[in-house]
């Protein structure tokens, strides 16, 4: 019987339109816009100036603290601006604007690095390489990877879980990466196991990706310590706490972290980036992005340089079709609509979804009928309708007491509500206020 998490969850229509589309390389743009805040934590500190020439992979913004990350130039070119620009969140953030040189044309047909299996670095050297290379979680959270790996003496971790679930509808970036780079991912796992002194690793993949399960089982056969777990399809299984519960039946305590139950979780994209950093001295300057939608002319998966304007990706798949209502950064469940396609791709951009008028239109919100559907599907065991009411009425202290900060914003509650109430919208708003209140107190 296939494993899954026991509490809550839903089964949205998958719409994995690009699952069979190989990853192509997007041409290098004429200008890139590189935000200095592409990770959870303190924004990076700019170390270049206007008119400076930069090379591919050069550090252009240094980590601003322990929970922070280096930013590297994704292209060779000239810094033209250091300016405040709107990013995918809709807010202005500091950006480094680089005009690319002609020599980037050769980079479009970039040769593949040969597979390198031998691991020659020690634990401290691996950690330093990951830190220097600006690796963050590529599953969407963008948590600096070196912080996860810097274990304290009292943290006893016995299992590494690799997240290949990609349960968000439409997105296939991780799926294609597993199919096309399985050997590199396995070496990346071995690098992490070597650095952490862990002797067990499990790759979690939902059973709707049978081809990826097969390919990774074959690639992992070289190391008996690495297993592949086929999981029953259920959203939001890609969330860390749900994935740990599915595979190991361990429950992360409220307010706790995976390492509290002896586990570290990394996304497959992050593992591949770690492989490139350690084995080929390649910083995080590009990532796989799915560009998809039912009406797109040619939905695709691309290798994309960080800082590439999203409008370039949309143009590469045939442009925005007539009748489009929204362009979403991410998937339909947890993604957020963009105000403009002029914003850049960042380390956390896993997909761009173009949604039609019919798909995006919301039905009229009606009074709650007390059906409890939102409670049944909440994977965190919360009462979404109560949290919405408290946020709507401004009872933020009560919302905090009812564990609003425990919400993972998966959107399952809104998906099943027969009254079409904007549950997640209000909960997100309430969470933001509660966080601000807690920050003010501290």
PyMOL commands that set and color helices and strands:
alter all, ss='L'
color gray80, all
select helices_A, chain A and resi 102-108+123-132+145-149+173-180+182-196+210-220+240-248+258-261+268-280+310-316+357-360+373-377+384-393+396-401+404-406+412-416+423-441
alter helices_A, ss='H'
color red, helices_A
select strands_A, chain A and resi 23-25+31-35+45-46+53-54+59-62+71-72+77-86+92-100+159-163+201-206+226-231+263-267+286-292+300-305+324-329+336-337+351-356
alter strands_A, ss='S'
color yellow, strands_A
deselect
rebuild
show_as cartoon
